[in-house]
Amino acid sequence: MMKPMRMAVKKLAISGLITILLAGCATKPEPHRLGFVAPLPEGYAEVLAASGGIEIAQSLSEIFKDDKLRDLLARATAENFSILLAKAQLKAAGFDVNVASASQLPDLTLGGQASRQRNNAVSAASNQFAVSLDSQWEVDIWGSVSASVLLAEKGVEQAEWALAAAKQSVAAQMTQAYLRVIQAKRLAEIADNEWQSYVSIEAAISNQFSLGLAGAQDLDNARSARYAAKNRLTADQLEITRAKKSLNQLLAIYPGEPVAVGDAYPQVVAQIDAGVPSELLMRRPDIQQAYLAVKQADTRAKIAYKALFPSFRLTGSLGRSSDTLSGLTSGNLNVWQLAAGIVQPLFDNGRRKAVLGQNSALAEAAYYRYQETILAALTEVEILLSTHNALIAQQQAMKQSLHYAEIAETNARSDYANGLVSIFELLNAQQSKYNAQRSVENLRYASYQNRVSLALALGKAI
């Protein structure tokens, strides 16, 4: 009678234990599942195709034909600190995978122990030596360890795209800084021509003033124009120095070290191919990083969900003990142990549920950030394409403005020599001509910079 009762109690206890262990996971919510398809605007390919017949080019070195620029891009890719930092972080991410993968196999530990004991009651001493090989392994029944390895692998992909982003950014910055030096040189040349022109006018008016053929106001206006031109020349020369030091910084070299830069803008040998939207998404590092962030966040939510389940651990030990050191190397192993354990937290005040909810919300946030990144990328490309066409129209209009400003300046010189206009009108005509030259130069520079920005936006900077 007692034996069947004990069996019933035993079965009831086992059933109760299993129920308690699995209660926490049987009623928990599923982890947040997210899709990864980012819908693109309808007709986006047509928008790109209608953006000025832009031809294909794979990198900035193909867009601009300039050996000096190509050499600087190669140096920056090898020496820039941002790129070296990204490479080091990629290496560290690789070790994260090794750390996560290590948990997939059991840990083995070799241990040894020696002790000496004396019993004063019998005036005897004894030695004890032991050696053991211990192992423990948390069985990955629910796939938590595998998910952690996957998370680390996604971290490596993130680091790879971060390196690609660093290379793209540095290439764009280097090209822009190179173009900025050239623009500063050309603006300084315009300012120097303007200053030399005002020096000549001032000398002529000073001579006329000494002969009583020009008034003091004319001479003062000429001097004022000369000093203003000198101020612009000094500012442009300073900008050359600043732009060159930016190149030094990108090359990770001392600011005073000379860098070879051409005097003329590079020849544009190819335009930029916008490509179809799917290609755009594949090339941009920030979009790839945002996508991987979604995958990582979703994996963290899965890991948090698996943490609701009980964990299983196996431990084992093999060893030998002896009262002499020589005894450790002879005979068979005389000590062994094998154990299995299961652990299920019963009450944590809702901590694990909160962690799951938090990671699910972060996964959702990462997905929206991914969508936002795609929209921002498409918007950026469309703005740059529109800017490309607008700059072409602006340059054409400004060249016409310069043409007529030069004609007006020539006529003003002739009229002033014939006494038909005042010195103020002549100086104003000259100022208009040089301002138009600067505007043409600035628009040309803006067009080059827009090409660089478009290459970066399309993931084709390098």
ROLUM-71314 format. One line per 4 residues: their letters; for each residue x, y, z of C-alpha. Coordinates in steps of 0.1 Angstrom, whole numbers, plus 5000, padded with zeros to 4 digits. Layout:
a) X,Y,Z ~ ... .
# end
This chain:
mmkp) 5000,5000,5000 ~ 5028,5024,5009 ~ 5048,5016,4977 ~ 5021,5026,4952 .
mrma) 5015,5058,4973 ~ 5052,5067,4972 ~ 5052,5061,4934 ~ 5022,5084,4930 .
vkkl) 5038,5111,4952 ~ 5070,5108,4932 ~ 5052,5112,4898 ~ 5032,5141,4912 .
aisg) 5064,5158,4924 ~ 5081,5153,4890 ~ 5051,5166,4871 ~ 5050,5196,4894 .
liti) 5087,5203,4889 ~ 5083,5202,4851 ~ 5053,5224,4853 ~ 5071,5250,4874 .
llag) 5102,5249,4852 ~ 5082,5254,4820 ~ 5056,5278,4833 ~ 5077,5308,4827 .
catk) 5082,5300,4790 ~ 5049,5285,4781 ~ 5030,5317,4787 ~ 5055,5343,4775 .
peph) 5049,5364,4743 ~ 5066,5356,4711 ~ 5096,5379,4702 ~ 5088,5408,4679 .
rlgf) 5091,5397,4643 ~ 5098,5424,4616 ~ 5100,5422,4579 ~ 5130,5438,4561 .
vapl) 5115,5449,4528 ~ 5117,5486,4523 ~ 5092,5498,4497 ~ 5106,5522,4472 .
pegy) 5086,5551,4458 ~ 5068,5543,4426 ~ 5085,5557,4395 ~ 5118,5563,4412 .
aevl) 5137,5547,4384 ~ 5120,5570,4359 ~ 5130,5600,4381 ~ 5166,5590,4379 .
aasg) 5165,5582,4342 ~ 5151,5617,4335 ~ 5179,5635,4354 ~ 5201,5647,4326 .
giei) 5213,5615,4309 ~ 5240,5609,4334 ~ 5265,5583,4323 ~ 5283,5556,4342 .
aqsl) 5313,5559,4365 ~ 5324,5537,4393 ~ 5345,5560,4414 ~ 5358,5596,4418 .
seif) 5391,5586,4402 ~ 5371,5577,4371 ~ 5350,5609,4372 ~ 5381,5632,4374 .
kddk) 5412,5626,4353 ~ 5440,5639,4375 ~ 5471,5619,4384 ~ 5478,5641,4415 .
lrdl) 5443,5636,4428 ~ 5445,5599,4422 ~ 5478,5596,4441 ~ 5463,5616,4470 .
lara) 5433,5593,4471 ~ 5455,5562,4473 ~ 5476,5578,4501 ~ 5445,5588,4521 .
taen) 5430,5553,4518 ~ 5462,5538,4533 ~ 5471,5565,4559 ~ 5439,5583,4571 .
fsil) 5432,5578,4608 ~ 5395,5573,4603 ~ 5402,5544,4579 ~ 5428,5529,4602 .
laka) 5404,5532,4631 ~ 5377,5514,4611 ~ 5402,5486,4603 ~ 5410,5481,4639 .
qlka) 5374,5480,4649 ~ 5368,5454,4622 ~ 5396,5433,4636 ~ 5381,5436,4671 .
agfd) 5347,5425,4657 ~ 5363,5394,4644 ~ 5374,5385,4679 ~ 5339,5390,4691 .
vnva) 5328,5361,4669 ~ 5356,5339,4684 ~ 5344,5348,4719 ~ 5308,5340,4711 .
sasq) 5317,5308,4692 ~ 5338,5295,4722 ~ 5306,5289,4742 ~ 5294,5263,4716 .
lpdl) 5320,5238,4729 ~ 5326,5225,4765 ~ 5352,5242,4786 ~ 5381,5221,4798 .
tlgg) 5402,5229,4829 ~ 5432,5211,4842 ~ 5438,5214,4879 ~ 5462,5201,4906 .
qasr) 5463,5201,4944 ~ 5488,5192,4970 ~ 5482,5192,5008 ~ 5500,5180,5040 .
qrnn) 5482,5170,5072 ~ 5495,5161,5106 ~ 5477,5143,5134 ~ 5493,5152,5168 .
avsa) 5474,5125,5185 ~ 5492,5098,5167 ~ 5523,5119,5158 ~ 5519,5111,5122 .
asnq) 5518,5132,5090 ~ 5503,5124,5057 ~ 5505,5139,5022 ~ 5477,5141,4996 .
favs) 5482,5149,4959 ~ 5454,5152,4933 ~ 5451,5160,4896 ~ 5418,5165,4877 .
ldsq) 5404,5174,4843 ~ 5372,5193,4847 ~ 5346,5202,4820 ~ 5314,5221,4819 .
wevd) 5290,5229,4791 ~ 5258,5247,4789 ~ 5237,5228,4763 ~ 5224,5252,4736 .
iwgs) 5189,5236,4735 ~ 5171,5268,4727 ~ 5197,5282,4703 ~ 5208,5311,4725 .
vsas) 5245,5306,4719 ~ 5239,5302,4682 ~ 5220,5334,4682 ~ 5248,5351,4700 .
vlla) 5273,5339,4674 ~ 5250,5352,4646 ~ 5248,5385,4664 ~ 5286,5387,4665 .
ekgv) 5288,5378,4628 ~ 5264,5407,4620 ~ 5287,5429,4640 ~ 5316,5419,4617 .
eqae) 5294,5428,4587 ~ 5286,5462,4604 ~ 5323,5468,4609 ~ 5330,5459,4572 .
wala) 5304,5484,4561 ~ 5317,5510,4586 ~ 5352,5506,4569 ~ 5336,5510,4535 .
aakq) 5318,5541,4548 ~ 5350,5555,4561 ~ 5368,5550,4528 ~ 5339,5566,4509 .
svaa) 5338,5596,4532 ~ 5376,5601,4532 ~ 5377,5598,4494 ~ 5349,5624,4491 .
qmtq) 5366,5648,4516 ~ 5399,5644,4499 ~ 5384,5652,4465 ~ 5365,5682,4479 .
aylr) 5396,5696,4497 ~ 5416,5692,4465 ~ 5390,5710,4445 ~ 5389,5737,4472 .
viqa) 5426,5744,4469 ~ 5422,5748,4431 ~ 5392,5771,4436 ~ 5411,5792,4461 .
krla) 5440,5795,4437 ~ 5417,5806,4409 ~ 5399,5831,4431 ~ 5432,5845,4443 .
eiad) 5443,5849,4406 ~ 5411,5869,4399 ~ 5417,5890,4431 ~ 5453,5896,4420 .
newq) 5442,5907,4385 ~ 5416,5930,4401 ~ 5442,5945,4425 ~ 5467,5950,4396 .
syvs) 5440,5967,4376 ~ 5432,5991,4404 ~ 5469,5998,4410 ~ 5471,6009,4373 .
ieaa) 5440,6030,4375 ~ 5452,6047,4407 ~ 5485,6055,4391 ~ 5468,6070,4361 .
isnq) 5445,6091,4382 ~ 5473,6102,4405 ~ 5492,6114,4374 ~ 5461,6133,4362 .
fslg) 5456,6147,4397 ~ 5491,6161,4397 ~ 5483,6178,4364 ~ 5451,6192,4377 .
laga) 5430,6170,4353 ~ 5414,6149,4381 ~ 5398,6157,4414 ~ 5407,6145,4449 .
qdld) 5375,6124,4451 ~ 5385,6104,4420 ~ 5419,6097,4435 ~ 5403,6086,4469 .
nars) 5378,6063,4451 ~ 5406,6047,4432 ~ 5427,6042,4464 ~ 5396,6027,4482 .
arya) 5390,6003,4453 ~ 5427,5992,4454 ~ 5427,5985,4491 ~ 5394,5966,4489 .
aknr) 5410,5945,4462 ~ 5441,5939,4483 ~ 5419,5927,4512 ~ 5401,5902,4489 .
ltad) 5435,5890,4476 ~ 5448,5884,4511 ~ 5417,5866,4521 ~ 5419,5843,4491 .
qlei) 5456,5836,4497 ~ 5447,5826,4533 ~ 5420,5803,4520 ~ 5447,5785,4499 .
trak) 5467,5779,4530 ~ 5436,5766,4549 ~ 5426,5743,4521 ~ 5461,5728,4518 .
ksln) 5462,5721,4556 ~ 5429,5702,4552 ~ 5446,5680,4527 ~ 5474,5674,4552 .
qlla) 5449,5664,4579 ~ 5432,5639,4556 ~ 5466,5625,4548 ~ 5475,5623,4585 .
iypg) 5507,5643,4579 ~ 5521,5675,4596 ~ 5501,5706,4585 ~ 5532,5723,4571 .
epva) 5543,5694,4548 ~ 5538,5704,4511 ~ 5512,5686,4490 ~ 5512,5687,4452 .
vgda) 5480,5702,4438 ~ 5472,5712,4402 ~ 5464,5747,4392 ~ 5435,5738,4370 .
ypqv) 5404,5717,4377 ~ 5406,5680,4368 ~ 5392,5670,4335 ~ 5358,5654,4338 .
vaqi) 5360,5622,4318 ~ 5328,5606,4330 ~ 5296,5615,4347 ~ 5279,5596,4375 .
dagv) 5255,5568,4369 ~ 5226,5570,4393 ~ 5217,5533,4387 ~ 5184,5517,4396 .
psel) 5172,5519,4431 ~ 5182,5484,4441 ~ 5218,5491,4431 ~ 5217,5523,4450 .
lmrr) 5206,5504,4481 ~ 5233,5478,4477 ~ 5261,5504,4473 ~ 5254,5528,4502 .
pdiq) 5272,5518,4534 ~ 5247,5537,4557 ~ 5218,5518,4542 ~ 5235,5485,4547 .
qayl) 5245,5494,4582 ~ 5209,5504,4590 ~ 5197,5471,4576 ~ 5222,5451,4597 .
avkq) 5211,5471,4627 ~ 5176,5458,4622 ~ 5189,5422,4620 ~ 5210,5427,4651 .
adtr) 5181,5442,4671 ~ 5158,5414,4660 ~ 5184,5388,4671 ~ 5188,5405,4705 .
akia) 5150,5402,4709 ~ 5152,5365,4701 ~ 5180,5360,4726 ~ 5159,5378,4752 .
ykal) 5130,5355,4744 ~ 5152,5324,4748 ~ 5163,5337,4782 ~ 5128,5329,4794 .
fpsf) 5135,5292,4790 ~ 5154,5270,4815 ~ 5191,5265,4810 ~ 5207,5230,4810 .
rltg) 5243,5225,4821 ~ 5265,5194,4820 ~ 5296,5191,4843 ~ 5322,5163,4844 .
slgr) 5354,5156,4862 ~ 5381,5130,4858 ~ 5411,5127,4882 ~ 5434,5108,4904 .
ssdt) 5445,5113,4940 ~ 5475,5097,4958 ~ 5496,5102,4989 ~ 5527,5104,4967 .
lsgl) 5535,5124,4935 ~ 5546,5092,4917 ~ 5512,5077,4924 ~ 5496,5103,4902 .
tsgn) 5512,5089,4871 ~ 5506,5052,4878 ~ 5473,5033,4878 ~ 5439,5043,4865 .
lnvw) 5419,5074,4872 ~ 5402,5068,4905 ~ 5380,5099,4908 ~ 5353,5108,4884 .
qlaa) 5321,5128,4884 ~ 5293,5135,4859 ~ 5264,5158,4867 ~ 5235,5174,4848 .
givq) 5217,5205,4860 ~ 5186,5225,4850 ~ 5180,5261,4861 ~ 5147,5280,4857 .
plfd) 5144,5313,4876 ~ 5109,5314,4891 ~ 5106,5350,4902 ~ 5127,5380,4890 .
ngrr) 5101,5407,4894 ~ 5094,5408,4857 ~ 5130,5416,4847 ~ 5133,5391,4819 .
kavl) 5099,5401,4805 ~ 5110,5437,4806 ~ 5142,5429,4788 ~ 5123,5411,4761 .
gqns) 5099,5440,4757 ~ 5127,5465,4756 ~ 5146,5446,4729 ~ 5114,5441,4708 .
alae) 5108,5478,4710 ~ 5144,5485,4700 ~ 5140,5462,4670 ~ 5110,5481,4659 .
aayy) 5128,5514,4663 ~ 5157,5500,4642 ~ 5133,5491,4615 ~ 5119,5526,4613 .
ryqe) 5154,5540,4614 ~ 5162,5518,4584 ~ 5132,5531,4565 ~ 5141,5566,4574 .
tila) 5177,5560,4561 ~ 5164,5548,4528 ~ 5141,5577,4524 ~ 5168,5602,4533 .
alte) 5192,5585,4508 ~ 5166,5587,4479 ~ 5158,5623,4488 ~ 5195,5632,4489 .
veil) 5201,5617,4455 ~ 5171,5635,4439 ~ 5182,5668,4454 ~ 5217,5664,4441 .
lsth) 5204,5654,4406 ~ 5182,5685,4406 ~ 5211,5706,4418 ~ 5233,5692,4390 .
nali) 5208,5704,4363 ~ 5203,5738,4381 ~ 5240,5744,4383 ~ 5243,5738,4345 .
aqqq) 5216,5764,4339 ~ 5232,5789,4364 ~ 5266,5786,4348 ~ 5252,5793,4313 .
amkq) 5234,5824,4326 ~ 5264,5836,4346 ~ 5287,5832,4316 ~ 5264,5855,4296 .
slhy) 5264,5880,4325 ~ 5302,5879,4325 ~ 5303,5885,4288 ~ 5282,5916,4290 .
aeia) 5301,5928,4321 ~ 5333,5927,4302 ~ 5318,5946,4273 ~ 5305,5972,4298 .
etna) 5339,5975,4315 ~ 5356,5981,4281 ~ 5331,6008,4272 ~ 5335,6024,4306 .
rsdy) 5372,6026,4301 ~ 5367,6043,4268 ~ 5341,6066,4281 ~ 5362,6076,4311 .
angl) 5392,6083,4288 ~ 5369,6106,4267 ~ 5355,6123,4298 ~ 5320,6109,4293 .
vsif) 5317,6091,4327 ~ 5332,6096,4362 ~ 5358,6074,4379 ~ 5330,6060,4400 .
elln) 5312,6046,4370 ~ 5345,6031,4357 ~ 5353,6014,4391 ~ 5317,6002,4393 .
aqqs) 5320,5986,4359 ~ 5353,5969,4368 ~ 5338,5957,4401 ~ 5309,5942,4382 .
kyna) 5332,5923,4358 ~ 5354,5908,4386 ~ 5323,5899,4407 ~ 5309,5881,4376 .
qrsv) 5342,5863,4372 ~ 5341,5852,4408 ~ 5305,5840,4404 ~ 5314,5819,4374 .
enlr) 5343,5804,4393 ~ 5321,5797,4423 ~ 5294,5780,4402 ~ 5320,5759,4385 .
yasy) 5334,5749,4419 ~ 5299,5741,4431 ~ 5293,5719,4401 ~ 5324,5699,4409 .
qnrv) 5315,5696,4445 ~ 5280,5685,4436 ~ 5295,5657,4415 ~ 5315,5646,4445 .
slal) 5285,5647,4467 ~ 5264,5627,4442 ~ 5292,5601,4439 ~ 5291,5597,4477 .
algk) 5253,5596,4478 ~ 5253,5568,4452 ~ 5280,5549,4471 ~ 5306,5554,4443 .
ai) 5331,5577,4459 ~ 5358,5549,4458 .
# end
